Amino acid sequence: MSDAPSFEIHGVCDERFAAVRVAFEQNFIDRGELGASVAVVHDDELVVDLWGGWADVARSRPWERDTLVMVSSTSKIPASVVALMLIDRELVELDEPVATYWPEFGAAGKESVTVRHVLCHEAGIPGFEQPFAAELIYGDWEACVEHLARQAPWWEPGSQSGYHSMTFAHLVGELVRRTTGRTYDDFLHGELIGPLGADFRIGAPPTVRDRVADLDSPEPRVYPAGPESFAARADSGVVSTVVGPPPQVWMAGTNPSALGFTNARAIARVGAVLAGSGASQGRRFLSAETAALAAEEQRYEYDLVMEAPVRWGLGFGLASAEVPLPFPRSVHWGGYGGSTFVADPDSRTSWSYTPNRFISDRAGDERGVAIGGAAIKSIFGLG
């Protein structure tokens, strides 16, 4: 039998970040990776751009440079940057009620919900109250925002955080529409994704579906606190078990909290805006002051939906005992299944990892941790 590896790695890697390539290869050798991409942007330069493995569960279609994968909640990274852009342009104010801009939202006990509450996941509507069909959650913007406007909060807004796993970007996106007159998708691509040249989209239209990777997600999500927990309620109606091509309802979907189809290169490019204190590729997207807001601590305690302590900034998680990043102003987040993202303005570095083999246990996924550790070593010259 041949000892040749069952995967190949392609792309470029600056020798200063050679440890990232090693960690990437080890994900395939030791951690059972199927297919993935990894990227690092340092000083606004793409210093790591690697991909490898397989785009399908049958291991017959190699992962290519332009392969796209559904990244679950890593989809919220662009949404959080868009929210900062609204603040920077003085279209919204952090402590103003959402209902100031979206009057219908000020119903059923949500009159006092502020923009800050939304960005800190404190608005009390982390999911859609059931019954509400999955087809609507994934693909009907109007039905979703009308439903959220009517829905009562699940706890007193502002009193606690509860990760808005399926609703966060609808809330941000409707603020975009109410303050700019543009749809979320139009604003996102016109003001952020397009200028960055990032290969990111919500849903996967027919023109790109030949580039979309299969998902290997055979295990259902685990809810330690049980089926009546806030976490389980937030995900109610959501499909999580997929082995093969993403369901049609996802590829045709419009839910910007979860249905991003992209790769690590694109997410790292979005992160470069924050790593560059608001500027990237010769263009200023945010003032340095607004970009810095992302890393200002808003709340640090047990999160009702994540079922663990989370140190929240504005739209992002921050370095903490649970996520021990060595950079005090770094921001991070990731997606169900294993995609990850970090951006740090002090080291001027952002990185992302986007796999297609989904792991349901967040605490047990060593792949992104290995990539992050290698990136950190490289930044400090220890790789």
C-alpha positions as CSV (number, residue, x, y, z in Angstrom):
1,M,0.0,0.0,0.0
2,S,1.1,3.6,-0.7
3,D,2.2,5.8,2.2
4,A,1.2,8.9,0.2
5,P,-1.2,11.2,2.1
6,S,-4.8,11.2,1.2
7,F,-4.8,14.9,0.8
8,E,-2.8,17.7,-0.9
9,I,-2.1,21.2,0.3
10,H,-2.0,24.0,-2.3
11,G,-1.4,27.8,-2.1
12,V,1.2,30.1,-0.7
13,C,2.6,30.6,2.8
14,D,5.2,33.2,3.8
15,E,8.1,31.5,5.6
16,R,7.4,33.7,8.7
17,F,4.1,31.8,9.0
18,A,5.3,28.3,8.2
19,A,3.9,27.1,11.5
20,V,0.4,27.8,10.1
21,R,1.1,25.5,7.2
22,V,2.3,22.8,9.6
23,A,-0.8,23.1,11.7
24,F,-3.0,23.0,8.6
25,E,-1.3,19.8,7.5
26,Q,-1.7,18.3,10.9
27,N,-5.4,18.9,10.9
28,F,-5.6,16.4,8.0
29,I,-3.0,14.0,9.4
30,D,-4.1,13.9,13.1
31,R,-7.5,15.6,13.4
32,G,-9.5,13.9,10.6
33,E,-10.0,16.9,8.4
34,L,-11.9,16.4,5.1
35,G,-11.3,19.7,3.3
36,A,-10.6,23.2,4.3
37,S,-8.9,26.6,3.7
38,V,-6.9,28.8,5.9
39,A,-5.7,32.4,5.4
40,V,-3.7,35.0,7.3
41,V,-3.5,38.7,6.5
42,H,-0.6,40.5,8.2
43,D,0.1,44.2,7.6
44,D,-2.7,44.1,5.0
45,E,-0.8,41.5,3.0
46,L,-2.2,38.0,2.4
47,V,0.7,36.0,3.9
48,V,-1.0,32.7,4.1
49,D,-3.5,31.4,1.6
50,L,-3.8,27.6,1.7
51,W,-6.4,25.1,0.8
52,G,-6.5,21.3,0.6
53,G,-8.3,18.1,1.0
54,W,-11.6,17.2,-0.5
55,A,-14.7,19.2,-1.4
56,D,-17.0,16.2,-1.3
57,V,-17.6,13.4,1.2
58,A,-16.8,10.8,-1.5
59,R,-13.2,12.3,-1.7
60,S,-13.4,12.5,-5.5
61,R,-13.5,16.3,-5.9
62,P,-10.3,18.2,-4.7
63,W,-10.8,21.4,-2.7
64,E,-9.8,24.2,-5.1
65,R,-8.6,27.8,-4.6
66,D,-12.1,29.1,-5.2
67,T,-14.1,26.4,-3.3
68,L,-16.8,27.8,-1.2
69,V,-18.2,26.4,2.1
70,M,-21.1,27.2,4.3
71,V,-19.6,28.8,7.5
72,S,-22.7,29.0,9.8
73,S,-22.2,31.8,12.3
74,T,-19.0,33.0,10.9
75,S,-21.4,34.7,8.5
76,K,-22.0,37.2,11.3
77,I,-18.5,38.7,10.9
78,P,-19.4,40.9,7.9
79,A,-22.7,41.8,9.6
80,S,-20.9,43.1,12.7
81,V,-18.6,45.2,10.5
82,V,-21.6,46.5,8.7
83,A,-23.2,47.5,12.0
84,L,-20.0,49.4,12.9
85,M,-20.2,51.2,9.5
86,L,-23.8,52.4,10.4
87,I,-22.4,53.8,13.7
88,D,-19.4,55.4,11.9
89,R,-21.7,57.1,9.4
90,E,-24.0,58.3,12.3
91,L,-26.9,56.5,10.8
92,V,-27.6,54.8,14.2
93,E,-26.6,55.6,17.8
94,L,-25.6,52.8,20.1
95,D,-28.0,53.8,23.0
96,E,-30.9,54.8,20.8
97,P,-33.9,52.4,20.8
98,V,-34.1,50.2,17.7
99,A,-37.7,51.4,17.3
100,T,-36.4,54.9,16.5
101,Y,-35.3,53.5,13.2
102,W,-37.7,50.6,12.9
103,P,-40.9,51.6,14.6
104,E,-42.7,48.3,14.2
105,F,-40.0,46.7,16.4
106,G,-41.1,48.6,19.4
107,A,-43.8,46.2,20.4
108,A,-44.4,43.3,22.8
109,G,-41.9,44.6,25.4
110,K,-39.1,45.6,23.1
111,E,-39.6,49.4,23.3
112,S,-36.4,49.8,25.3
113,V,-34.2,47.5,23.1
114,T,-31.3,49.6,21.9
115,V,-28.8,49.2,19.1
116,R,-26.2,48.4,21.7
117,H,-28.4,45.6,23.1
118,V,-28.6,44.1,19.6
119,L,-24.8,44.2,19.1
120,C,-24.2,42.7,22.5
121,H,-26.8,39.9,22.0
122,E,-28.9,41.3,24.8
123,A,-32.2,42.1,22.9
124,G,-33.9,38.9,24.1
125,I,-34.8,37.4,20.8
126,P,-32.1,34.9,19.9
127,G,-34.4,32.8,17.8
128,F,-37.8,32.7,16.1
129,E,-40.7,31.8,18.4
130,Q,-42.3,28.6,17.0
131,P,-44.1,27.6,15.1
132,F,-42.2,29.2,12.3
133,A,-41.2,27.2,9.2
134,A,-37.6,26.5,8.4
135,E,-38.2,27.7,4.9
136,L,-39.1,31.1,6.3
137,I,-36.2,31.2,8.7
138,Y,-33.8,30.5,5.9
139,G,-35.3,32.3,3.0
140,D,-38.1,34.9,3.6
141,W,-36.6,38.2,4.8
142,E,-40.0,40.0,5.1
143,A,-41.6,37.2,7.1
144,C,-38.6,37.1,9.4
145,V,-38.4,40.8,10.2
146,E,-42.2,41.0,10.6
147,H,-42.1,38.1,13.0
148,L,-39.2,39.6,15.0
149,A,-41.0,42.9,15.3
150,R,-44.1,41.2,16.8
151,Q,-42.1,38.7,19.0
152,A,-41.8,39.2,22.7
153,P,-38.3,39.0,24.3
154,W,-37.4,35.8,26.1
155,W,-35.8,37.7,29.0
156,E,-35.7,41.4,30.0
157,P,-33.7,43.1,27.3
158,G,-30.3,44.4,28.5
159,S,-30.3,42.3,31.7
160,Q,-28.3,39.3,30.2
161,S,-26.7,38.2,27.0
162,G,-28.0,35.3,25.0
163,Y,-26.3,34.7,21.6
164,H,-28.7,35.7,18.8
165,S,-27.7,32.7,16.7
166,M,-30.3,32.9,14.0
167,T,-31.6,36.5,14.3
168,F,-28.5,38.8,14.8
169,A,-27.9,39.7,11.2
170,H,-31.7,40.1,10.5
171,L,-31.7,42.8,13.2
172,V,-28.6,44.5,11.8
173,G,-29.9,44.1,8.2
174,E,-33.2,45.7,8.9
175,L,-31.4,48.6,10.6
176,V,-29.5,48.9,7.3
177,R,-32.7,49.0,5.3
178,R,-34.5,51.4,7.5
179,T,-31.5,53.9,7.7
180,T,-30.1,53.6,4.1
181,G,-33.0,52.5,2.0
182,R,-30.8,49.6,0.7
183,T,-31.2,45.9,1.4
184,Y,-28.6,44.3,3.6
185,D,-27.2,42.3,0.7
186,D,-26.9,45.4,-1.5
187,F,-25.2,47.4,1.3
188,L,-22.9,44.5,2.3
189,H,-21.6,44.0,-1.2
190,G,-21.6,47.6,-2.3
191,E,-19.8,49.0,0.8
192,L,-17.7,46.1,2.1
193,I,-17.5,42.8,0.3
194,G,-17.1,44.3,-3.2
195,P,-14.5,46.9,-2.4
196,L,-12.5,44.2,-0.5
197,G,-12.7,41.7,-3.4
198,A,-13.9,39.1,-1.0
199,D,-15.6,36.0,-2.2
200,F,-18.5,36.0,0.2
201,R,-22.3,35.7,-0.4
202,I,-25.4,34.8,1.6
203,G,-26.7,31.7,-0.1
204,A,-25.2,30.1,-3.1
205,P,-26.9,31.1,-6.4
206,P,-26.7,28.6,-9.4
207,T,-23.8,30.5,-10.9
208,V,-21.4,29.3,-8.1
209,R,-22.9,26.0,-7.0
210,D,-20.3,24.0,-8.8
211,R,-17.8,25.5,-6.4
212,V,-19.7,24.7,-3.2
213,A,-18.2,22.0,-0.9
214,D,-20.2,19.2,0.6
215,L,-20.7,19.2,4.3
216,D,-19.9,16.3,6.5
217,S,-22.1,17.0,9.5
218,P,-23.5,13.6,10.6
219,E,-24.1,14.4,14.3
220,P,-27.0,16.6,15.6
221,R,-26.2,19.6,17.7
222,V,-25.8,18.9,21.4
223,Y,-27.8,21.0,24.0
224,P,-26.4,20.2,27.5
225,A,-29.2,22.1,29.2
226,G,-31.9,20.2,27.3
227,P,-34.5,20.7,24.7
228,E,-36.2,23.6,26.5
229,S,-33.0,25.6,27.0
230,F,-32.6,28.9,25.3
231,A,-29.9,27.3,23.0
232,A,-32.3,24.7,21.8
233,R,-35.2,27.2,21.4
234,A,-33.0,29.5,19.4
235,D,-32.1,26.7,17.0
236,S,-35.7,25.4,16.8
237,G,-36.6,24.6,13.2
238,V,-33.0,24.7,12.1
239,V,-31.4,21.8,10.2
240,S,-28.0,20.7,11.5
241,T,-27.4,17.2,10.2
242,V,-26.1,17.1,6.6
243,V,-23.8,14.6,4.8
244,G,-23.4,15.7,1.2
245,P,-24.3,18.9,-0.7
246,P,-25.9,21.7,1.5
247,P,-29.7,21.5,1.3
248,Q,-31.4,23.6,-1.4
249,V,-33.1,25.7,1.2
250,W,-29.7,26.8,2.4
251,M,-28.2,27.5,-1.0
252,A,-31.3,29.5,-2.0
253,G,-31.5,31.1,1.4
254,T,-31.2,34.7,2.6
255,N,-30.5,34.3,6.3
256,P,-27.4,36.4,6.9
257,S,-26.7,35.0,10.4
258,A,-25.9,31.5,9.2
259,L,-25.9,31.1,5.4
260,G,-22.6,32.6,4.4
261,F,-20.8,30.7,1.6
262,T,-17.2,31.7,1.5
263,N,-13.6,30.7,2.2
264,A,-10.9,31.7,4.7
265,R,-9.3,34.2,2.3
266,A,-12.5,36.3,2.2
267,I,-13.1,36.2,6.0
268,A,-9.5,37.1,6.7
269,R,-9.9,40.0,4.2
270,V,-13.0,41.3,6.1
271,G,-11.0,40.9,9.3
272,A,-8.2,43.0,7.9
273,V,-10.5,46.0,8.2
274,L,-10.5,45.6,12.0
275,A,-6.8,44.6,12.1
276,G,-6.1,47.8,10.1
277,S,-8.0,50.0,12.6
278,G,-10.7,50.5,10.0
279,A,-8.6,50.6,6.8
280,S,-7.6,48.0,4.3
281,Q,-6.4,47.9,0.7
282,G,-6.0,51.7,0.6
283,R,-9.5,52.4,1.6
284,R,-11.0,53.5,4.9
285,F,-14.1,51.6,5.9
286,L,-14.3,52.8,9.5
287,S,-12.7,55.6,11.5
288,A,-10.0,54.2,13.9
289,E,-12.2,55.3,16.8
290,T,-15.2,53.3,15.5
291,A,-13.1,50.3,14.7
292,A,-11.8,50.3,18.3
293,L,-15.3,50.1,19.6
294,A,-15.5,46.5,18.5
295,A,-13.0,45.5,21.3
296,E,-14.6,47.5,24.1
297,E,-16.0,45.1,26.7
298,Q,-19.8,45.3,27.0
299,R,-20.6,42.2,29.2
300,Y,-18.7,39.3,30.6
301,E,-20.7,36.6,32.2
302,Y,-22.7,33.4,31.5
303,D,-24.4,33.6,28.2
304,L,-27.9,32.1,28.1
305,V,-27.6,30.6,24.6
306,M,-23.9,29.8,24.5
307,E,-24.3,28.1,27.9
308,A,-20.8,29.4,28.9
309,P,-19.2,32.7,29.9
310,V,-18.7,35.0,26.9
311,R,-16.8,38.3,27.0
312,W,-18.7,40.4,24.5
313,G,-17.6,43.5,22.6
314,L,-19.7,45.1,20.0
315,G,-20.7,42.3,17.7
316,F,-17.7,40.1,18.5
317,G,-16.3,38.0,21.3
318,L,-13.2,39.3,23.1
319,A,-10.1,37.6,24.5
320,S,-11.0,36.0,27.9
321,A,-10.1,33.1,30.2
322,E,-12.3,30.9,27.9
323,V,-10.6,32.2,24.7
324,P,-7.1,33.0,25.8
325,L,-5.8,35.2,23.0
326,P,-2.6,37.2,24.0
327,F,-3.7,40.4,22.3
328,P,-5.9,42.7,24.5
329,R,-7.7,44.3,21.6
330,S,-8.3,41.2,19.5
331,V,-11.8,40.2,18.4
332,H,-13.0,36.8,17.4
333,W,-15.9,34.6,16.5
334,G,-16.6,31.3,14.7
335,G,-19.4,29.2,13.3
336,Y,-21.1,25.9,14.2
337,G,-19.0,23.1,12.7
338,G,-15.5,24.7,13.2
339,S,-15.0,27.8,11.1
340,T,-13.0,30.4,13.0
341,F,-11.9,34.1,12.8
342,V,-9.6,36.4,14.8
343,A,-8.6,40.0,14.1
344,D,-6.1,42.0,16.1
345,P,-5.2,45.7,15.5
346,D,-2.0,45.6,17.7
347,S,-0.3,42.9,15.6
348,R,-2.2,44.1,12.4
349,T,-3.2,40.5,11.8
350,S,-6.4,38.6,11.0
351,W,-6.9,35.0,10.2
352,S,-9.6,32.5,9.4
353,Y,-10.1,28.8,9.0
354,T,-13.1,27.3,7.1
355,P,-13.6,23.5,7.0
356,N,-16.3,21.3,5.6
357,R,-16.2,18.5,8.2
358,F,-18.5,19.8,10.9
359,I,-17.9,19.0,14.6
360,S,-20.8,19.6,16.9
361,D,-18.8,19.8,20.2
362,R,-17.3,23.3,20.2
363,A,-15.1,22.5,23.2
364,G,-13.7,19.4,21.5
365,D,-12.6,21.0,18.2
366,E,-8.9,21.3,18.1
367,R,-8.5,22.3,14.5
368,G,-9.1,26.1,14.8
369,V,-7.2,26.1,18.1
370,A,-4.2,24.7,16.4
371,I,-4.4,27.2,13.5
372,G,-4.7,30.1,16.0
373,G,-1.8,28.9,18.1
374,A,0.4,28.6,15.0
375,A,-0.6,32.1,13.9
376,I,0.2,33.5,17.3
377,K,3.6,31.8,17.4
378,S,4.4,33.2,14.0
379,I,3.4,36.8,15.0
380,F,5.8,36.6,17.9
381,G,8.5,35.0,15.8
382,L,8.3,31.7,17.5
383,G,7.0,29.6,14.6
